[in-house]
Amino acid sequence: MSEKVFKGVEIVGTSDQSFSHAIEVAVARARQTLRELSWFVVEEMRGGLQAGRLEYQVTLRVFFRLEAQDAADSGGTLV
């Protein structure tokens, strides 16, 4: 079967180092929870000031491949 279906979820990563590091933080955390991560899209970049220091914030949409229907059925029924 060559058809694939993906789902995207929005997450926000923060860092006191850089926007790039905020992306790495967010993706690393998503990998702990989500399987089959495939790509991400940077939706928004913004900064904050926390106690006089810069905080980099990045909103990402991460996409993961949904499991095949037969694999989902073997694990039980989702309600």
C-alpha positions as CSV (number, residue, x, y, z in Angstrom):
1,M,0.0,0.0,0.0
2,S,1.6,3.3,-1.1
3,E,-1.1,5.7,0.3
4,K,-0.1,7.5,3.4
5,V,-2.0,9.8,5.7
6,F,-0.4,12.4,8.0
7,K,-1.6,14.4,10.9
8,G,-0.2,17.7,12.1
9,V,-0.2,19.1,15.7
10,E,0.9,22.5,16.9
11,I,3.7,22.8,19.5
12,V,5.7,25.7,20.9
13,G,9.4,25.4,21.7
14,T,11.4,27.9,23.7
15,S,15.1,28.6,24.2
16,D,17.3,31.2,25.7
17,Q,19.9,30.5,23.0
18,S,18.3,30.9,19.5
19,F,15.3,30.3,17.3
20,S,17.2,27.3,15.9
21,H,17.6,25.8,19.4
22,A,14.0,26.4,20.2
23,I,13.1,24.3,17.1
24,E,15.5,21.6,18.2
25,V,13.9,21.6,21.7
26,A,10.4,21.3,20.4
27,V,11.2,18.5,17.9
28,A,13.2,16.5,20.5
29,R,10.2,16.7,22.9
30,A,7.7,15.7,20.2
31,R,9.9,12.7,19.4
32,Q,9.4,11.5,23.0
33,T,5.6,11.3,22.5
34,L,4.9,11.0,18.8
35,R,5.9,8.1,16.4
36,E,6.6,8.4,12.7
37,L,7.5,12.1,12.7
38,S,8.1,13.2,9.1
39,W,8.5,17.0,8.9
40,F,7.7,20.3,10.5
41,V,6.6,23.8,9.4
42,V,7.6,26.9,11.3
43,E,4.4,28.8,11.8
44,E,5.6,31.7,13.9
45,M,8.7,33.0,15.5
46,R,8.6,35.5,18.3
47,G,10.7,36.6,21.3
48,G,10.0,37.4,24.9
49,L,11.8,39.1,27.7
50,Q,12.1,37.0,30.8
51,A,13.8,38.8,33.7
52,G,15.6,41.0,31.3
53,R,16.9,38.1,29.1
54,L,15.8,37.2,25.6
55,E,13.6,34.1,25.2
56,Y,13.1,32.7,21.7
57,Q,9.8,31.1,21.0
58,V,8.9,29.1,17.9
59,T,5.5,27.7,17.0
60,L,5.8,24.6,14.9
61,R,3.3,22.3,13.2
62,V,4.9,18.8,13.3
63,F,3.5,16.1,11.1
64,F,3.5,12.4,11.7
65,R,2.3,9.4,9.6
66,L,-0.8,7.7,10.8
67,E,-0.5,4.0,11.3
68,A,-2.2,1.7,8.7
69,Q,-5.8,0.8,9.5
70,D,-4.9,-2.9,10.0
71,A,-2.2,-2.0,12.5
72,A,-4.6,0.2,14.4
73,D,-7.3,-2.5,14.5
74,S,-4.9,-5.1,16.0
75,G,-4.1,-2.8,19.0
76,G,-7.7,-2.4,20.1
77,T,-10.6,-0.1,19.2
78,L,-10.3,3.6,19.6
79,V,-13.4,5.4,20.8
